[in-house]
Amino acid sequence: MQFSKALCAAGAISVLATGAALADTITIATVNNGDMIRMQKLTDDFTAKTGHTVEWVTLEENVLRQRVTTDITTKGGQFDIMTIGMYETPIWGATAGWCR
């Protein structure tokens, strides 16, 4: 069961990120925690290797959840990539038909 959820999470993130592959600037919405802050430190290396610049929108978990949900439901396109947690993965995956 856990493997199924992890696989679904990977698929969800991949689908959310597909539009970013062609962008010159990639906007990433992420939660404000230690792991994501460390990930941001890799931005310069990523930009050097790909030519893509990265804009980070780092928010507290509840604020991030609200803004991302609003952006998705209104098809706002404010973010190219969004990090989501294990709480959101089965909900959004089921809604989109990615997971059961």
Contacts in CASP RR format, 6 or more apart in sequence:
PFRMAT RR
TARGET T0000
AUTHOR 0000-0000-0000
METHOD contacts of the structure
MODEL  1
MQFSKALCAAGAISVLATGAALADTITIATVNNGDMIRMQKLTDDFTAKT
GHTVEWVTLEENVLRQRVTTDITTKGGQFDIMTIGMYETPIWGATAGWCR
4 99 0 8 1.000
5 86 0 8 1.000
5 89 0 8 1.000
5 90 0 8 1.000
5 99 0 8 1.000
8 89 0 8 1.000
8 90 0 8 1.000
8 93 0 8 1.000
8 98 0 8 1.000
8 99 0 8 1.000
9 84 0 8 1.000
9 85 0 8 1.000
9 86 0 8 1.000
9 89 0 8 1.000
11 98 0 8 1.000
12 84 0 8 1.000
12 89 0 8 1.000
12 92 0 8 1.000
12 93 0 8 1.000
12 96 0 8 1.000
12 98 0 8 1.000
12 99 0 8 1.000
13 81 0 8 1.000
13 83 0 8 1.000
13 84 0 8 1.000
15 96 0 8 1.000
15 98 0 8 1.000
16 81 0 8 1.000
16 82 0 8 1.000
16 84 0 8 1.000
17 80 0 8 1.000
17 81 0 8 1.000
19 80 0 8 1.000
20 26 0 8 1.000
20 52 0 8 1.000
20 80 0 8 1.000
20 81 0 8 1.000
23 52 0 8 1.000
23 80 0 8 1.000
24 51 0 8 1.000
24 52 0 8 1.000
24 53 0 8 1.000
25 52 0 8 1.000
25 53 0 8 1.000
25 54 0 8 1.000
25 55 0 8 1.000
26 52 0 8 1.000
26 53 0 8 1.000
26 54 0 8 1.000
26 55 0 8 1.000
26 80 0 8 1.000
26 81 0 8 1.000
27 54 0 8 1.000
27 55 0 8 1.000
27 57 0 8 1.000
27 78 0 8 1.000
27 79 0 8 1.000
27 80 0 8 1.000
27 81 0 8 1.000
28 54 0 8 1.000
28 55 0 8 1.000
28 56 0 8 1.000
28 57 0 8 1.000
28 79 0 8 1.000
28 80 0 8 1.000
28 81 0 8 1.000
28 82 0 8 1.000
28 83 0 8 1.000
29 57 0 8 1.000
29 59 0 8 1.000
29 64 0 8 1.000
29 67 0 8 1.000
29 68 0 8 1.000
29 71 0 8 1.000
29 78 0 8 1.000
29 79 0 8 1.000
29 81 0 8 1.000
29 82 0 8 1.000
29 83 0 8 1.000
30 36 0 8 1.000
30 39 0 8 1.000
30 40 0 8 1.000
30 56 0 8 1.000
30 57 0 8 1.000
30 58 0 8 1.000
30 59 0 8 1.000
30 64 0 8 1.000
30 82 0 8 1.000
30 83 0 8 1.000
31 58 0 8 1.000
31 59 0 8 1.000
31 60 0 8 1.000
31 61 0 8 1.000
31 64 0 8 1.000
31 83 0 8 1.000
31 85 0 8 1.000
32 58 0 8 1.000
32 59 0 8 1.000
32 60 0 8 1.000
32 61 0 8 1.000
32 64 0 8 1.000
33 61 0 8 1.000
36 58 0 8 1.000
36 83 0 8 1.000
37 58 0 8 1.000
40 56 0 8 1.000
40 58 0 8 1.000
43 54 0 8 1.000
43 56 0 8 1.000
46 52 0 8 1.000
46 54 0 8 1.000
47 53 0 8 1.000
47 54 0 8 1.000
57 67 0 8 1.000
57 79 0 8 1.000
59 67 0 8 1.000
65 88 0 8 1.000
67 78 0 8 1.000
68 79 0 8 1.000
68 82 0 8 1.000
68 84 0 8 1.000
71 77 0 8 1.000
71 78 0 8 1.000
71 79 0 8 1.000
72 92 0 8 1.000
84 92 0 8 1.000
89 99 0 8 1.000
90 99 0 8 1.000
92 98 0 8 1.000
93 99 0 8 1.000
94 100 0 8 1.000
END
